[in-house]
Amino acid sequence: MSIRTERVARLLQREIASVLQTAFSERIPCMYAVTNVRVTKDMGIAYVDVSIYEQDIEERRAAFQHFTDLTTEVRSELARRIRHQLRAVPDIRFFLDEGMHASKHMDEIFEQIRTEREHREAGLQ
């Protein structure tokens, strides 16, 4: 990514998080974080990764649907806020970021391996 697209991505991440928190907080019924934004080279599309803090995958997917439903409204509010900084506001595409949950699952697996190893070593001694 070029320096310009990185700067635009950081600006969009900050502003999209702010828009969601202020203008749409009552319409999103969960805790979430905008974890990353990637912008295409022509700055026509912004891919927004959102991590949702729900335990069940079905709850996360249901909560994520609120983000996809709000896409055009978020883009309009974003355009109003950054109209002096960008010539054209990119299309927004939300993606569910499962990285946190995958990491938690891996931690649970490692803990299970650690306990099994300790039980096995305790049995040998």
ROPA-113779 format. One record per residue: residue number from 1; y, x, z of N, C-alpha, C, O in turn. Coordinates in steps of 0.001 Angstrom, whole numbers, plus 500000, padded with zeros to 6 digits. Layout:
N
+-----+--------+--------+--------+--------+--------+--------+--------+--------+--------+--------+--------+--------+
| num |   n_c2 |   n_c1 |   n_c3 |  ca_c2 |  ca_c1 |  ca_c3 |   c_c2 |   c_c1 |   c_c3 |   o_c2 |   o_c1 |   o_c3 |
+-----+--------+--------+--------+--------+--------+--------+--------+--------+--------+--------+--------+--------+
| NUM |      Y |      X |      Z |      Y |      X |      Z |      Y |      X |      Z |      Y |      X |      Z |
...
+-----+--------+--------+--------+--------+--------+--------+--------+--------+--------+--------+--------+--------+
This chain:
125
+-----+--------+--------+--------+--------+--------+--------+--------+--------+--------+--------+--------+--------+
| num |   n_c2 |   n_c1 |   n_c3 |  ca_c2 |  ca_c1 |  ca_c3 |   c_c2 |   c_c1 |   c_c3 |   o_c2 |   o_c1 |   o_c3 |
+-----+--------+--------+--------+--------+--------+--------+--------+--------+--------+--------+--------+--------+
|   1 | 498823 | 500835 | 500000 | 500000 | 500000 | 500000 | 501238 | 500878 | 500000 | 501278 | 501918 | 500658 |
|   2 | 502232 | 500455 | 499266 | 503479 | 501205 | 499237 | 504274 | 500949 | 500508 | 503971 | 500032 | 501272 |
|   3 | 505268 | 501747 | 500719 | 506109 | 501603 | 501905 | 506793 | 500240 | 501896 | 506905 | 499588 | 502935 |
|   4 | 507246 | 499816 | 500734 | 507930 | 498513 | 500622 | 506992 | 497362 | 500993 | 507379 | 496476 | 501755 |
|   5 | 505771 | 497363 | 500465 | 504841 | 496271 | 500784 | 504433 | 496305 | 502249 | 504213 | 495252 | 502847 |
|   6 | 504329 | 497489 | 502838 | 504019 | 497586 | 504271 | 505156 | 496996 | 505106 | 504912 | 496270 | 506069 |
|   7 | 506374 | 497304 | 504738 | 507527 | 496752 | 505463 | 507590 | 495232 | 505332 | 507854 | 494526 | 506304 |
|   8 | 507346 | 494744 | 504130 | 507355 | 493299 | 503911 | 506232 | 492651 | 504715 | 506426 | 491589 | 505306 |
|   9 | 505058 | 493282 | 504741 | 503922 | 492739 | 505504 | 504256 | 492660 | 506990 | 503952 | 491657 | 507637 |
|  10 | 504878 | 493704 | 507540 | 505269 | 493690 | 508956 | 506318 | 492615 | 509226 | 506246 | 491911 | 510233 |
|  11 | 507280 | 492492 | 508336 | 508308 | 491454 | 508474 | 507662 | 490070 | 508452 | 507971 | 489222 | 509289 |
|  12 | 506780 | 489849 | 507506 | 506119 | 488546 | 507402 | 505262 | 488249 | 508621 | 505244 | 487116 | 509104 |
|  13 | 504544 | 489262 | 509128 | 503716 | 489044 | 510315 | 504576 | 488614 | 511500 | 504246 | 487665 | 512211 |
|  14 | 505663 | 489314 | 511697 | 506566 | 488996 | 512807 | 507169 | 487599 | 512650 | 507206 | 486823 | 513605 |
|  15 | 507635 | 487288 | 511456 | 508307 | 486007 | 511228 | 507337 | 484833 | 511213 | 507663 | 483762 | 511725 |
|  16 | 506154 | 485012 | 510638 | 505169 | 483925 | 510628 | 504729 | 483616 | 512051 | 504603 | 482447 | 512418 |
|  17 | 504494 | 484643 | 512856 | 504130 | 484419 | 514261 | 505235 | 483672 | 514984 | 504963 | 482769 | 515774 |
|  18 | 506471 | 484040 | 514721 | 507607 | 483371 | 515350 | 507729 | 481919 | 514886 | 507977 | 481029 | 515698 |
|  19 | 507558 | 481681 | 513607 | 507622 | 480318 | 513066 | 506546 | 479452 | 513698 | 506819 | 478334 | 514133 |
|  20 | 505330 | 479962 | 513749 | 504226 | 479189 | 514326 | 504475 | 478889 | 515803 | 504178 | 477797 | 516287 |
|  21 | 505020 | 479868 | 516503 | 505244 | 479705 | 517935 | 506386 | 478735 | 518233 | 506302 | 477964 | 519190 |
|  22 | 507433 | 478760 | 517446 | 508586 | 477924 | 517760 | 508546 | 476562 | 517076 | 508720 | 475535 | 517732 |
|  23 | 508320 | 476544 | 515784 | 508434 | 475289 | 515041 | 507162 | 474442 | 515038 | 507236 | 473222 | 514887 |
|  24 | 506003 | 475069 | 515201 | 504756 | 474330 | 515060 | 503844 | 474425 | 516273 | 502656 | 474121 | 516171 |
|  25 | 504363 | 474833 | 517401 | 503521 | 475042 | 518585 | 502837 | 473768 | 519051 | 501702 | 473820 | 519524 |
|  26 | 503504 | 472621 | 518928 | 502896 | 471373 | 519389 | 501824 | 470862 | 518424 | 501032 | 469996 | 518796 |
|  27 | 501784 | 471377 | 517203 | 500805 | 470919 | 516222 | 499575 | 471810 | 516130 | 498628 | 471489 | 515412 |
|  28 | 499581 | 472927 | 516851 | 498426 | 473827 | 516867 | 497871 | 473821 | 518288 | 498482 | 474395 | 519190 |
|  29 | 496711 | 473175 | 518503 | 496206 | 472931 | 519858 | 495329 | 474043 | 520424 | 494356 | 473757 | 521123 |
|  30 | 495646 | 475290 | 520140 | 494798 | 476378 | 520640 | 495642 | 477635 | 520827 | 496794 | 477713 | 520402 |
|  31 | 495019 | 478619 | 521482 | 495664 | 479925 | 521588 | 495250 | 480740 | 520368 | 494095 | 480693 | 519946 |
|  32 | 496193 | 481485 | 519808 | 495920 | 482235 | 518588 | 496827 | 483460 | 518538 | 497758 | 483596 | 519331 |
|  33 | 496535 | 484341 | 517595 | 497390 | 485492 | 517337 | 497359 | 485786 | 515846 | 496306 | 485722 | 515212 |
|  34 | 498513 | 486106 | 515295 | 498580 | 486562 | 513908 | 498284 | 488053 | 513962 | 499131 | 488848 | 514370 |
|  35 | 497068 | 488429 | 513545 | 496605 | 489801 | 513750 | 496992 | 490758 | 512638 | 497145 | 491955 | 512876 |
|  36 | 497153 | 490246 | 511426 | 497457 | 491141 | 510313 | 498008 | 490335 | 509150 | 497699 | 489154 | 508996 |
|  37 | 498827 | 490987 | 508332 | 499295 | 490396 | 507081 | 499170 | 491454 | 506002 | 499618 | 492588 | 506172 |
|  38 | 498556 | 491072 | 504886 | 498452 | 491939 | 503722 | 499210 | 491270 | 502585 | 499132 | 490055 | 502407 |
|  39 | 499939 | 492063 | 501823 | 500750 | 491539 | 500730 | 500276 | 492185 | 499429 | 499997 | 493383 | 499394 |
|  40 | 500186 | 491397 | 498367 | 499812 | 491954 | 497076 | 500922 | 492860 | 496558 | 502055 | 492797 | 497035 |
|  41 | 500595 | 493698 | 495585 | 501572 | 494658 | 495063 | 502819 | 493992 | 494506 | 503928 | 494503 | 494662 |
|  42 | 502635 | 492846 | 493854 | 503788 | 492138 | 493296 | 504490 | 491251 | 494333 | 505464 | 490567 | 494019 |
|  43 | 503983 | 491272 | 495569 | 504512 | 490505 | 496696 | 504527 | 489006 | 496418 | 505400 | 488281 | 496895 |
|  44 | 503553 | 488559 | 495646 | 503461 | 487147 | 495327 | 502597 | 486369 | 496303 | 502761 | 485159 | 496459 |
|  45 | 501662 | 487074 | 496971 | 500751 | 486417 | 497906 | 500698 | 487220 | 499198 | 500607 | 488448 | 499176 |
|  46 | 500757 | 486515 | 500322 | 500600 | 487141 | 501646 | 499333 | 486577 | 502277 | 499213 | 485367 | 502473 |
|  47 | 498399 | 487453 | 502592 | 497157 | 487068 | 503258 | 497354 | 487252 | 504755 | 497544 | 488372 | 505229 |
|  48 | 497309 | 486152 | 505499 | 497617 | 486161 | 506927 | 496323 | 485978 | 507717 | 495663 | 484945 | 507603 |
|  49 | 495960 | 486981 | 508518 | 494775 | 486900 | 509371 | 495175 | 486318 | 510717 | 496123 | 486781 | 511351 |
|  50 | 494440 | 485293 | 511147 | 494715 | 484625 | 512405 | 493462 | 484675 | 513259 | 492384 | 484277 | 512816 |
|  51 | 493602 | 485162 | 514481 | 492503 | 485183 | 515439 | 492704 | 484025 | 516405 | 493775 | 483866 | 516989 |
|  52 | 491657 | 483219 | 516565 | 491735 | 482039 | 517416 | 490850 | 482258 | 518635 | 489685 | 482636 | 518511 |
|  53 | 491419 | 482014 | 519822 | 490733 | 482282 | 521079 | 489981 | 481049 | 521575 | 490358 | 480449 | 522582 |
|  54 | 488940 | 480683 | 520881 | 488039 | 479607 | 521286 | 486637 | 480194 | 521342 | 486328 | 481124 | 520597 |
|  55 | 485786 | 479666 | 522211 | 484445 | 480217 | 522375 | 483498 | 479838 | 521239 | 482777 | 480688 | 520716 |
|  56 | 483503 | 478591 | 520871 | 482560 | 478075 | 519894 | 483099 | 478246 | 518478 | 484286 | 478032 | 518231 |
|  57 | 482221 | 478633 | 517545 | 482639 | 478831 | 516158 | 483156 | 477534 | 515539 | 484100 | 477559 | 514750 |
|  58 | 482549 | 476411 | 515889 | 483007 | 475132 | 515339 | 484405 | 474779 | 515838 | 485213 | 474226 | 515092 |
|  59 | 484689 | 475101 | 517102 | 486033 | 474870 | 517643 | 487058 | 475758 | 516935 | 488172 | 475321 | 516646 |
|  60 | 486675 | 477003 | 516659 | 487579 | 477916 | 515950 | 487863 | 477404 | 514540 | 489006 | 477428 | 514085 |
|  61 | 486830 | 476945 | 513857 | 487027 | 476442 | 512487 | 487875 | 475177 | 512482 | 488717 | 474998 | 511602 |
|  62 | 487659 | 474302 | 513455 | 488473 | 473083 | 513539 | 489930 | 473432 | 513827 | 490838 | 472841 | 513242 |
|  63 | 490155 | 474382 | 514719 | 491522 | 474808 | 515032 | 492157 | 475504 | 513831 | 493351 | 475345 | 513577 |
|  64 | 491356 | 476277 | 513093 | 491881 | 476978 | 511918 | 492345 | 475995 | 510842 | 493259 | 476299 | 510075 |
|  65 | 491724 | 474834 | 510784 | 492114 | 473831 | 509798 | 493582 | 473439 | 509961 | 494244 | 473102 | 508979 |
|  66 | 494096 | 473481 | 511193 | 495510 | 473175 | 511426 | 496406 | 474168 | 510696 | 497453 | 473791 | 510170 |
|  67 | 495998 | 475436 | 510663 | 496795 | 476452 | 509979 | 496837 | 476187 | 508478 | 497898 | 476258 | 507859 |
|  68 | 495690 | 475883 | 507901 | 495661 | 475629 | 506460 | 496435 | 474361 | 506104 | 497032 | 474277 | 505031 |
|  69 | 496424 | 473379 | 507001 | 497182 | 472150 | 506755 | 498689 | 472390 | 506802 | 499451 | 471684 | 506142 |
|  70 | 499117 | 473372 | 507570 | 500550 | 473651 | 507748 | 501107 | 474686 | 506770 | 502278 | 475053 | 506872 |
|  71 | 500297 | 475160 | 505832 | 500692 | 476273 | 504972 | 502030 | 476040 | 504270 | 502905 | 476904 | 504326 |
|  72 | 502203 | 474913 | 503622 | 503449 | 474685 | 502871 | 504651 | 474552 | 503802 | 505744 | 475018 | 503479 |
|  73 | 504452 | 473918 | 504956 | 505558 | 473777 | 505905 | 505950 | 475127 | 506507 | 507133 | 475406 | 506703 |
|  74 | 504953 | 475957 | 506796 | 505225 | 477296 | 507331 | 505982 | 478119 | 506290 | 506930 | 478827 | 506630 |
|  75 | 505574 | 478029 | 505041 | 506246 | 478780 | 503981 | 507694 | 478325 | 503823 | 508583 | 479151 | 503616 |
|  76 | 507934 | 477031 | 503918 | 509307 | 476518 | 503805 | 510179 | 477020 | 504951 | 511309 | 477454 | 504729 |
|  77 | 509659 | 476963 | 506167 | 510417 | 477450 | 507326 | 510632 | 478960 | 507228 | 511698 | 479468 | 507576 |
|  78 | 509613 | 479665 | 506754 | 509721 | 481112 | 506573 | 510804 | 481433 | 505547 | 511600 | 482351 | 505746 |
|  79 | 510834 | 480689 | 504464 | 511850 | 480908 | 503432 | 513251 | 480717 | 503991 | 514172 | 481463 | 503658 |
|  80 | 513401 | 479719 | 504835 | 514708 | 479482 | 505447 | 515131 | 480657 | 506326 | 516309 | 481012 | 506374 |
|  81 | 514169 | 481254 | 507017 | 514500 | 482337 | 507949 | 514740 | 483683 | 507280 | 515576 | 484457 | 507746 |
|  82 | 514029 | 483977 | 506201 | 514131 | 485319 | 505608 | 514760 | 485296 | 504214 | 514555 | 486224 | 503431 |
|  83 | 515508 | 484268 | 503901 | 516066 | 484138 | 502556 | 517010 | 485279 | 502179 | 517201 | 485554 | 500995 |
|  84 | 517596 | 485938 | 503160 | 518515 | 487040 | 502869 | 517805 | 488389 | 502827 | 518423 | 489398 | 502486 |
|  85 | 516533 | 488423 | 503167 | 515807 | 489685 | 503203 | 514848 | 489869 | 502033 | 514548 | 491000 | 501650 |
|  86 | 514366 | 488769 | 501465 | 513459 | 488836 | 500319 | 513984 | 487942 | 499207 | 514540 | 486873 | 499458 |
|  87 | 513800 | 488392 | 497992 | 514238 | 487597 | 496848 | 513382 | 486343 | 496706 | 513895 | 485248 | 496474 |
|  88 | 512064 | 486521 | 496849 | 511146 | 485381 | 496740 | 510148 | 485454 | 497893 | 509658 | 486530 | 498236 |
|  89 | 509857 | 484318 | 498475 | 508896 | 484254 | 499577 | 507503 | 484113 | 498974 | 507275 | 483238 | 498138 |
|  90 | 506566 | 484970 | 499393 | 505220 | 484909 | 498814 | 504463 | 483654 | 499253 | 504767 | 483053 | 500283 |
|  91 | 503476 | 483278 | 498448 | 502555 | 482219 | 498855 | 501785 | 482720 | 500064 | 501476 | 483907 | 500159 |
|  92 | 501477 | 481827 | 500981 | 500771 | 482209 | 502205 | 499348 | 481688 | 502135 | 499106 | 480533 | 501783 |
|  93 | 498417 | 482559 | 502477 | 497009 | 482164 | 502560 | 496476 | 482622 | 503912 | 496435 | 483817 | 504204 |
|  94 | 496072 | 481665 | 504724 | 495552 | 481977 | 506052 | 494068 | 482286 | 505980 | 493323 | 481663 | 505223 |
|  95 | 493644 | 483276 | 506794 | 492235 | 483633 | 506922 | 491892 | 483727 | 508399 | 492690 | 484207 | 509204 |
|  96 | 490700 | 483266 | 508747 | 490232 | 483323 | 510130 | 489713 | 484720 | 510414 | 488784 | 485185 | 509753 |
|  97 | 490302 | 485390 | 511386 | 489904 | 486743 | 511778 | 488856 | 486655 | 512878 | 489166 | 486258 | 514001 |
|  98 | 487634 | 487018 | 512568 | 486528 | 486949 | 513528 | 486263 | 488303 | 514181 | 485254 | 488459 | 514869 |
|  99 | 487132 | 489273 | 513988 | 486919 | 490616 | 514512 | 486765 | 490671 | 516021 | 485904 | 491391 | 516527 |
| 100 | 487577 | 489928 | 516740 | 487513 | 489926 | 518199 | 486172 | 489369 | 518684 | 485575 | 489903 | 519618 |
| 101 | 485712 | 488313 | 518054 | 484457 | 487693 | 518475 | 483253 | 488550 | 518086 | 482265 | 488602 | 518818 |
| 102 | 483333 | 489218 | 516941 | 482264 | 490126 | 516535 | 482191 | 491308 | 517501 | 481099 | 491753 | 517856 |
| 103 | 483331 | 491811 | 517921 | 483378 | 492906 | 518879 | 482784 | 492483 | 520220 | 482036 | 493240 | 520839 |
| 104 | 483114 | 491287 | 520659 | 482579 | 490769 | 521917 | 481064 | 490621 | 521832 | 480354 | 490934 | 522787 |
| 105 | 480574 | 490151 | 520704 | 479135 | 489998 | 520506 | 478438 | 491363 | 520547 | 477370 | 491501 | 521143 |
| 106 | 479040 | 492358 | 519919 | 478463 | 493714 | 519941 | 478444 | 494262 | 521368 | 477470 | 494902 | 521766 |
| 107 | 479496 | 494024 | 522137 | 479521 | 494456 | 523535 | 478385 | 493823 | 524329 | 477760 | 494488 | 525155 |
| 108 | 478114 | 492536 | 524085 | 477016 | 491865 | 524774 | 475668 | 492477 | 524395 | 474799 | 492642 | 525252 |
| 109 | 475492 | 492812 | 523126 | 474242 | 493447 | 522687 | 474073 | 494806 | 523345 | 472985 | 495131 | 523819 |
| 110 | 475131 | 495602 | 523380 | 475050 | 496920 | 524016 | 474758 | 496809 | 525508 | 474011 | 497617 | 526059 |
| 111 | 475336 | 495824 | 526151 | 475064 | 495610 | 527579 | 473610 | 495218 | 527793 | 472983 | 495665 | 528753 |
| 112 | 473077 | 494402 | 526924 | 471667 | 494009 | 527019 | 470761 | 495228 | 526827 | 469780 | 495383 | 527554 |
| 113 | 471070 | 496076 | 525875 | 470290 | 497297 | 525645 | 470370 | 498203 | 526869 | 469362 | 498770 | 527292 |
| 114 | 471556 | 498340 | 527432 | 471755 | 499188 | 528613 | 470914 | 498684 | 529792 | 470274 | 499483 | 530477 |
| 115 | 470909 | 497369 | 530034 | 470127 | 496832 | 531161 | 468634 | 496982 | 530912 | 467885 | 497302 | 531835 |
| 116 | 468192 | 496758 | 529692 | 466773 | 496939 | 529382 | 466353 | 498389 | 529584 | 465270 | 498653 | 530107 |
| 117 | 467189 | 499317 | 529181 | 466905 | 500743 | 529362 | 466834 | 501096 | 530853 | 465945 | 501834 | 531277 |
| 118 | 467764 | 500572 | 531638 | 467752 | 500851 | 533084 | 466506 | 500300 | 533739 | 465926 | 500961 | 534601 |
| 119 | 466073 | 499097 | 533353 | 464841 | 498517 | 533915 | 463608 | 499342 | 533516 | 462703 | 499556 | 534323 |
| 120 | 463592 | 499794 | 532271 | 462480 | 500599 | 531805 | 462416 | 501929 | 532551 | 461338 | 502363 | 532956 |
| 121 | 463571 | 502580 | 532734 | 463597 | 503858 | 533444 | 463282 | 503687 | 534916 | 462673 | 504574 | 535514 |
| 122 | 463676 | 502576 | 535522 | 463379 | 502327 | 536924 | 461873 | 502093 | 537102 | 461317 | 502463 | 538137 |
| 123 | 461213 | 501495 | 536128 | 459774 | 501255 | 536187 | 458960 | 502529 | 536051 | 457849 | 502614 | 536575 |
| 124 | 459500 | 503528 | 535349 | 458782 | 504795 | 535142 | 458878 | 505694 | 536372 | 458017 | 506554 | 536556 |
| 125 | 459849 | 505534 | 537181 | 460033 | 506437 | 538322 | 459314 | 505978 | 539534 | 459374 | 506634 | 540574 |
+-----+--------+--------+--------+--------+--------+--------+--------+--------+--------+--------+--------+--------+
